[in-house]
Amino acid sequence: MFKSNFVTFTTIILLLSCSKKTETESNYNSIEKAIIVNSVREEYDFIKKQCSDCTFNSQSLIFKNGKKYDKIQYIKSNGEKISYYFDISSFYEKK
């Protein structure tokens, strides 16, 4: 009985740890949770701190509700894609 409960408990813990999103993924992966930045440099500095082993995949410009956003997608070393959203309204197309 003890061994069976231990195996079940261990399986649950493993499943939870595999499915748990990182802070970065859960906090910045939508326009609603976009990070406000004042330069492109800030975007890349942020990503480098959050995902140092990631490889650049794509970047796109999004216009929504009168604001401008960058969506930058990276690929983690395990092959998983991760997107970061940045509110760039403070500097995009301004002189």
N, C-alpha and C positions, 0 to 999 in steps of 0.2 A: 504494500500500500504506500509506504513512504517513497519508494523509488518511483512509482507511478505519479505521485503528486509532485515530486521533484522534477521529473521530466516535463510534466505539464507546465509547471511554474517557469522552468528554464525556457521552454518553447515560447511562452507568452512574453517573457522579457526580451528574447531575441527578436520576436516579431515587432514589438514596440520600438526597440532600438533601431531596427531597420527602416521602419516607416516614419520615424520621427523626423520632422523637417528641422533644418538648422534655423537659427535666429534670422539669418539673412533671407532665406527662402520665405519664411513666414511673414517677415516684416516689409519687404520691399518688392514683392513680385506682382504688384498690380498698380494701376494708375492711382487708385484711391490711396495707396500707401507710398506714393512716389517720394523720393528724397529731393528736397529743395537744394539746388546747387547754384553757384554763381559763376561757374566756368566749366569748360569741358575737362580741364585738368582735375577739378574736384571729383568729377564722375570717375575717372580712371584711377585716381588715388584711392577712392572709396572701394572700388572693385578689387584693387590690388590687395588691400588690407583684408577684405572679406573672403577672397577666393584666389589666393596666390598661386595655386597649381592649376588654374583654369586657363583655357585657350579661347581666344576671341572667336565668335561664330558670326554674329551679325549685329547691325545697328539700324534702327529705323526711327523716323520722326513721326510723332503722333500729335494731331490737333484735336483737343476735346474741351468743350465748354469754355472756349476762349483762351485756353492755356496750351502751352507747347511742352511736349515731353519727348525725351529720348528713351527708347527701349533698347537696351544693350543685352545681347544674349551671349553667354559663354558656355563652354562645355567643360565639365569637371573631369578630373583624371579617370573617374569610373565610367565616363560616357554620358552621364546625366546632363541635360541641358538646364541652365538656370538663367532667368531673366531678371534684370534690374531696371526699374523705372525711375527716371529723374525728371523733376519739374525744372525746365530750363527757361521758363517764362521771363525770369529776371534779366537775362542777357541775350537770348536768341533774337537776332535781327535788330539789335540796338547798337547805336553808335556812340 
